[in-house]
Amino acid sequence: MRIRRCGLHFLTLATLAVGVSGCGVTRLSRSEEIQIGQQVSREIESQYRTYENPTVSRLGQRLAAVSERPDLPYRFRVINRPEINAVSLPGGPVYVFEGLLHATGDDDQMLAGVIAHEIGHIAKRHAAQQIERSQWYGIGIEVLTGGGSARDIATIAANLQLLHYSRKQEYEADTEAVRYTRAAGLNPSGLVRFFDLLLQRQKRGDTTIAWLRTHPTTEARRNRVAQLIQEQSARETTSATAVR
Ligand SMILES: [Zn+2]
């Protein structure tokens, strides 16, 4: 393995035991990224009931196929939790919470927008980058080399679930989501409707919106996506006219 092993020190924090590594930034390889995602996926599935949903899988596979990393082992499952949330793990796994399915109802375009956003985080390696830059890096390596304890894996799982993406990463995943939905022949405006739904519920003080904790959503972000969609439609109209 090309990654140097690092010394691990465990600090007991109020909520989590976090491994601190003294290493500099090293890039996780594709297979290491996949392995970490799969380990964490197993941990999540040992804690929560998850199941397949035909609409989620169909939309997920259709969107993943047009992403810039279509060859990853994507896997889409529903997690038996009431919150409005979705989680993506490095290298392919995506979990849609039951609460999100209820909130989007029969609006498949809205659901597609959220799944496309999660695929955007995976394709752009956002969680992998956070692992590379962060203090959990050492734990990731322990897990990969088979030396990780169940507690280490649980720590990574907890951290990935609590992970806060930067505004830049959110914008990037939104841009990808608009691109993927359009390329898959779906209507990207579903993502704008999802933001509207979140913003409305947020104003009402709805506490089931876990998505907001890990993917901060603001009016500016909603408007940016609406603007992107408008610009892309205008570009397509212009090029269609030019062809004629
Ligand atoms: Zn996000």
Residues whose N, C-alpha, C, O or C-beta is under 5 A from the ligand:
A	BS01	ZN	E170 A173 H215
